Amino acid sequence: KPLIHIGYFSADFTQHPVSVLTARLFELHDRSCFKIFAFNLGPRDNSAMQQRLRAGFDQFLDVAELSDPAIAKLSRKLGIDIAIDLKGYTRDSRPGIFAERCAPLQVNYLGFPGTMGAPYMDYIIADPVTMPAHFQHGYTEKLATLPHTLFATDNTRPIADRTPSRESMGLPNDGLVFCCFNNLYKITPEVFAVWMEIMREVPRSVLWLRELNPVMAKNLRASAQTHGIAPERLVFAGRVASMDDHLARHRLADLFLDTFPFTAQTTASDALWMGCPVLTCTGRTFSARAGTSLVGASGLADLVKLLAGKDNPNMLPHEVKPLADFGYLAPPQDFEDGIADAEQRRGVRERYAMGNDGCRGKRAREQGIGLRIRVPDALVRF
């Protein structure tokens, strides 16, 4: 029978979070059933990621200089049966290609956390957490629901063998390390207040954040001080030489504290892959539920806080479960999509079970963590 032609359209076929998540997905398509095309809407570059992507597709087409109608015409000429937009309305998106009906079926996936609200997009790839069935009324696309999580990952990513010392990362030699490597602009005053309450309850703990610029670092330290937390307990992680090194330094962290209402996606995937549990919240929008999707698919549902509201009477009260309970670290579920094979699952289980000094959950319990953190009412609206 003829192969089904699938076209992926993106300007992010380079070292970008979307490509970090999907590179292995493209390579694992069943070539006995599918032929895979990349429509590169961004520049050609010599990055290792783009070189990998060029090798991973059956055809990699550089079309950035063509008009939307010309790209749609080329797609139809190549017989693309399913066109997948990895951009949505993010930077350098080209929705006009899909408005020209470049394929019989057009799909919104991953790059944009929500509906495109466009009559020419037929489906959005979903999962039961980020887009449960009762969310359908908020999407013009039909929900194409995967069984566990919509977020792909790469089970071949290299990780540096050498773990950096705490001293080299500016971390104290003892005490728990809470981390969040999300973009700092995702940190809201309400979430930061919750983090400061956690730190007050855990003496000698530190909060490890990304350093995007010194002004942000200065402002966050000043805010910590207003909450009664010594500024030096906020530690900022600078850039490292490679993604391998970035993944390796996750071994120094004990618990990833997620932002809200825009929760972690690639950063949560990185932390979970490295065996660092993620504490997240569940809201009412795609972006407020992405962290829950990843954490739940990893078998760590106890680390999810459901926010209660008047229209959500079946959700939990406004309290986070005691952090001492998070030490069980259940193994990830068996994925049915064929991307996570037995070797991958075994490797993830091993990383969940063991940190540098043994089970991270056990280490947290031994520190006497047993918190009940009030979630501010300001968060409930999302």
SVG drawing of the C-alpha trace seen along z (x, -y; Angstrom):
<svg xmlns="http://www.w3.org/2000/svg" viewBox="-19 -45 53 49">
<polyline fill="none" stroke="black" stroke-width="0.4" points="0.0,0.0 1.2,-3.6 3.1,-5.4 1.3,-8.1 3.1,-11.4 3.5,-13.5 4.9,-17.0 6.1,-18.8 6.3,-22.6 8.5,-24.7 11.0,-27.5 12.5,-25.8 14.5,-23.0 17.6,-24.0 18.7,-24.0 15.3,-24.8 13.1,-23.2 10.6,-21.9 13.3,-20.1 15.0,-18.9 11.7,-17.1 10.8,-15.9 14.1,-14.9 13.8,-11.3 10.1,-11.2 11.0,-12.0 13.6,-9.3 11.2,-6.6 8.4,-7.0 7.7,-3.6 9.1,-4.0 7.2,-1.0 4.0,-3.1 5.1,-6.7 7.3,-9.1 8.4,-12.1 9.0,-15.6 10.4,-18.7 9.3,-22.1 12.0,-24.3 10.6,-27.8 13.7,-29.0 17.3,-29.6 19.8,-26.9 22.5,-26.5 25.3,-24.3 24.0,-23.4 24.4,-19.8 20.6,-19.6 19.8,-20.7 22.3,-18.3 20.6,-15.5 17.2,-16.6 18.3,-16.7 19.4,-13.1 16.2,-12.1 13.7,-13.2 13.2,-11.5 13.2,-15.0 14.3,-18.2 13.1,-21.2 14.4,-24.7 11.4,-26.9 11.7,-30.0 12.1,-32.2 9.0,-31.0 5.6,-32.6 2.8,-30.9 0.8,-30.0 4.0,-28.7 4.8,-26.5 1.2,-25.2 1.4,-24.4 4.7,-22.5 3.1,-20.5 0.2,-19.5 2.6,-18.6 4.6,-16.3 1.4,-14.6 1.4,-15.5 -1.5,-13.8 -1.1,-15.1 0.5,-18.6 1.6,-19.2 2.1,-22.7 4.8,-22.9 4.5,-26.7 0.9,-27.8 1.1,-31.5 4.6,-31.6 7.5,-33.6 8.1,-33.1 4.9,-31.1 3.3,-30.8 -0.4,-30.0 -1.1,-31.3 0.4,-28.1 -2.4,-26.2 -5.0,-28.7 -4.1,-27.8 -5.0,-24.1 -1.5,-22.5 -2.8,-19.0 -6.1,-17.2 -5.6,-16.9 -4.0,-19.7 -2.9,-19.3 -1.8,-21.7 0.9,-20.1 3.2,-21.1 4.6,-24.5 1.6,-26.5 -0.2,-25.7 -3.8,-26.2 -6.3,-26.3 -5.5,-28.2 -9.2,-29.1 -8.9,-28.6 -11.4,-26.7 -8.6,-25.3 -7.0,-23.3 -8.6,-20.0 -7.0,-18.4 -4.9,-19.2 -2.8,-16.5 -3.8,-16.2 -3.6,-14.0 -6.2,-13.4 -4.5,-15.9 -3.7,-18.9 -6.9,-18.7 -9.5,-16.4 -12.6,-15.7 -14.7,-18.3 -12.3,-21.0 -13.4,-20.3 -15.8,-23.3 -12.7,-25.6 -11.0,-24.2 -12.0,-24.7 -9.8,-21.6 -11.0,-18.1 -8.9,-16.5 -6.7,-13.7 -5.8,-12.2 -2.7,-10.2 -3.0,-7.8 -0.5,-9.3 1.2,-12.6 1.4,-14.6 5.0,-15.6 7.6,-13.5 11.2,-13.2 14.5,-11.9 15.7,-8.7 19.1,-9.0 20.3,-12.3 23.8,-12.1 24.5,-13.1 27.9,-14.2 29.6,-11.4 31.0,-13.9 28.7,-15.5 29.9,-19.0 30.6,-19.6 28.2,-21.7 30.9,-24.2 31.5,-24.7 27.8,-25.5 27.8,-27.9 25.6,-25.6 26.2,-24.9 27.8,-21.5 24.7,-20.5 21.0,-21.2 18.3,-20.6 18.5,-22.1 15.2,-23.3 15.5,-24.2 13.6,-25.8 15.2,-26.1 12.1,-27.7 12.4,-31.1 12.4,-33.6 9.5,-35.6 7.2,-32.7 7.7,-33.4 4.7,-35.2 4.6,-37.0 2.1,-34.4 4.3,-31.5 7.4,-33.1 5.6,-33.6 4.8,-29.9 8.5,-29.1 9.6,-31.4 7.2,-29.7 8.7,-26.3 12.2,-27.7 11.2,-29.1 10.1,-25.6 13.3,-23.9 16.3,-25.5 19.6,-25.6 17.7,-24.9 18.5,-26.9 16.6,-27.8 18.6,-27.3 17.3,-29.3 18.5,-30.2 20.4,-33.4 19.2,-35.3 20.5,-38.7 21.9,-40.3 18.9,-42.6 16.5,-39.7 18.8,-38.1 19.0,-41.3 15.3,-41.8 14.5,-38.2 17.0,-38.4 15.5,-41.6 12.1,-40.0 13.3,-37.0 14.6,-39.4 11.1,-41.0 9.8,-37.4 12.4,-36.9 14.7,-34.8 18.4,-35.6 19.3,-36.7 22.3,-34.4 19.9,-31.4 18.9,-32.2 21.6,-30.7 21.7,-31.4 22.9,-28.9 25.0,-30.3 25.4,-28.9 27.3,-25.7 29.3,-24.4 26.7,-21.9 23.3,-20.4 25.1,-17.3 26.5,-19.4 23.2,-21.1 21.5,-17.7 24.3,-16.4 24.0,-19.3 20.4,-18.2 21.9,-15.5 22.7,-18.2 19.0,-19.1 16.5,-17.4 13.2,-18.9 12.1,-21.0 9.6,-23.6 7.3,-24.4 5.9,-27.8 2.2,-28.6 0.1,-29.3 2.6,-28.7 4.1,-25.4 7.3,-23.7 7.4,-21.7 10.9,-21.0 12.5,-21.9 10.2,-19.4 11.1,-16.8 14.8,-17.4 14.4,-17.2 12.3,-14.0 14.7,-12.4 17.5,-13.1 15.5,-11.6 14.7,-15.0 11.1,-14.9 8.9,-17.9 6.3,-19.6 3.7,-21.2 0.1,-22.5 -2.8,-21.8 -5.0,-24.7 -7.7,-25.0 -5.7,-25.8 -3.2,-23.9 -0.2,-25.9 -1.4,-25.4 -1.6,-21.6 1.5,-20.7 3.6,-20.1 0.9,-17.7 0.9,-15.8 4.6,-15.1 4.7,-14.4 1.7,-12.1 3.1,-10.2 6.2,-9.6 4.3,-8.0 4.7,-10.8 1.1,-11.9 1.7,-12.6 3.7,-15.6 0.7,-17.3 -1.3,-19.9 -4.9,-20.3 -6.2,-23.8 -9.7,-23.9 -12.3,-26.4 -16.0,-27.0 -16.5,-25.2 -14.2,-22.4 -15.8,-20.9 -14.2,-17.5 -10.6,-18.9 -8.4,-18.8 -8.4,-21.5 -6.0,-24.4 -3.1,-22.5 0.0,-20.8 0.5,-17.3 3.3,-16.9 6.5,-16.9 7.6,-13.9 5.1,-11.9 6.9,-12.4 9.7,-10.0 8.0,-6.9 9.1,-7.9 6.9,-5.4 8.4,-4.3 7.1,-5.8 4.1,-4.2 4.8,-2.0 4.2,-4.2 2.2,-2.6 3.6,-4.8 6.7,-2.7 9.0,-5.6 9.9,-4.7 11.2,-1.1 12.1,1.2 15.7,0.0 14.5,-3.6 12.0,-2.8 14.6,-0.9 17.0,-3.7 14.5,-6.3 13.5,-4.0 17.1,-3.8 17.6,-7.6 14.4,-8.1 15.6,-5.6 19.1,-6.9 20.7,-10.3 24.3,-11.0 23.6,-9.9 20.8,-7.5 17.0,-8.0 16.2,-11.7 12.9,-11.3 14.5,-9.5 17.1,-12.2 14.2,-14.8 12.4,-12.8 15.5,-12.5 15.7,-16.3 12.3,-16.4 10.3,-17.9 6.6,-17.7 5.0,-20.8 1.4,-21.9 1.7,-25.0 -1.3,-27.2 -1.9,-28.0 -2.9,-31.6 -6.4,-32.3 -4.9,-34.3 -3.7,-31.1 -7.1,-29.5 -8.5,-31.5 -6.2,-29.9"/>
</svg>
